[in-house]
Amino acid sequence: ATEALIPMVRSQKCLIVGDPKQLPPYDGDPIDVDGYSPEEVKETLLDYLIPRLPKDCVYTLTHQHRMCASIGNLIGDVFYGGSLINLRPDSNRPQWIRKKFPKPVVWMDTRNAQQRRQGTTYVNPHEQDVIVGLLRTLQHGASRAKQTASVAVIAGYAAQASALDSKIQRDSFESLSIDVAT
């Protein structure tokens, strides 16, 4: 985020908020920059600053409110060494969702589905069909309960996200607000 450097240099104080464990803002091989290793080129401003700042200038936010506890625990254990404190209990999940999906975390096995390259990224039609099927299940449950739900669909590849978004737009999900992203 080199565009942040000028305001940072001109300010008396600055606050940088970020998560070094999030995915980097790019994908692929780093560009070739004379005098810098590939690791240095891929390093973010946050990656650079955290080990160099005084300890009392670096603070870790440990409480999360967005995900239900089971999802938060999964993320916390896998990526944060169990240090996340989850403040949204699983019981906050609406009854109609618990009826359709009793467990907050559901793994769908699509390992035999063939993905294909599309430009510099990938698409997987079988995964798209599985996701649209799950969205239809949620739509049916929300409609019967006369409720609405906000759903985030996260795809690993830009082409897959675009293909999913197109497929979702062609269907009818009036009880769901669906955001598709990478």
N, C-alpha and C positions, 0 to 999 in steps of 0.2 A: 504494500500500500504506500508506494512512494509519494502519491498525491497527498498523503497526510503529513509529510515531513515539513513542508513550508508553514502550515498553521502551527505545527508543534514547535518549530524553532521560534516563531514570532510570539507565541503565547508565554505567559508567566507560569502557567500550570496547565497540564493536560491530563486527561483521563482516557486510558485505552481499555476498552472492554472487548474481550474475545475469549476464544476457547482453543488452545493449541491442539486439542484432540479432535477438533472438527476436521472434515475433509478440506484439503487445500482448495483454493479458488480456481484451480486449473487441473488439467489432466494431460498426461503425456510426458515426453522427455523435456527436460529443461533446455532453454535456448543456450547457445554457446556464447559465453561472455569472457573475453580475455582476462586472465588473472584470477578467475573465480572457479572453484570446483562446482560440479553439478549440485552437490548438497547445499553449497552457499547460495547458488542461484535459486533453488527451490525454497530456501528458508524465508519464512514470513517475518514481518516486522515484529510481531508478537514473539515468535520463536527466538529472534535475535535479542530482544529486550529482556525477557523474563530472567535468564541466567545472569544478566549483567546489572540489573537494578538492585538496590538495597532490599533486603528481605522484607522490611516494613513497608515497602512500596508495592508489593505484590500480594494480592489477596485472592483466595480461592472461594468462589461461591459454591456452597455445598448443598443448598436446599433447592429442590425443584418442586413446582406446583402443577406443571402442565400435564405430565403423564401420570396415569394411574400407577400405583406402587409396583405391580408386577412388571410392567414395562420399564419403569424407572429403575427397578432393581436389576433387571437384565442389562440395561445400558450401563448402570453404575458398576456392576460386577465386571462386565466385559471391558469397558473403556476407562473406568475411573478407580479401579482397585477397591470397589465397595465403599467409596467415600461419599456417595450421594445420599442425602436424606430426602426421602420421598414423602411429601405432605398431602398427597391426594390418594386416599384409600381406594382400593379396588371396589369397595361397596358403593362408591359414587357413580359407578357405571349404571346407566339406566337399565331397568328390569328387562325391557324388550331386547336390549343388546345382550344381556346375560343369558336370555332365553336362546338366542340365535348362536351366540358364542360364549359358552359357559366359562371358558378360561380367557383371561385378558390377553394372553400371548398365544397365538395360533401359528404353527409352522405349516406351510404348504410345500409339499415336495414336488418340485418341478425339475429335478436334476436330469431327467431324460429328455426334456424339451430342447429342441434344437434352436439355438440362437444363430442369427446370421448378421454378418457385417453389413453396415450401411454407412458408407463414407468412412469416417474415422471412429465410428461408434457401433453399437449393436442394437438389434431388435429381437424380440422373442414372442411370436404370435401366440404360442400356447400359454405363456405367462400372462399375456394380455387377456386371453379368454378366462383364465382362472380369476384374475382380478375383477373383471367385469362381472363374473358370476358371484363373487363375494359382495360386490357392490349391489347387485340385484337382491341378494339375501338381506343386506342391510336396508335397502329401499323397501322391501316387502315388510320387514319388521317395523320400520319407522312409520310407514303408511298405516299399518294395522293399529299401531299405538297412537296414531294421530300426533306424532312427534316429528321433529327434524333433527338432523345430525350433521356435524361438520366432519369431513373425512379428508385426511391427507394421504395421498398415494405417492410414495417415494420410489423412484426408479433409479437404478444404478447407472443408466446411460441416457444421454440427451435424446437420442432417436427413439428409445423405448418410451420415455416420458411423452414425447410428441405423439407417438402412435397411440399410446394409452389415452391421452387427452382427446384425440380425434375420435377414438372408439367410444369414449364416455360421452362426448358431445352428441353422437348419433343416437344414443340411448335416452331413456326417460328416467331421470332420477329427481323428481320434483321434491322429495322429502330430504334430499341430501345436498349439502353444499360441499363440492369436491374440488380440492386443489391438487394438481399433479405437478411434481417438480423432481429435480435430481438432488 
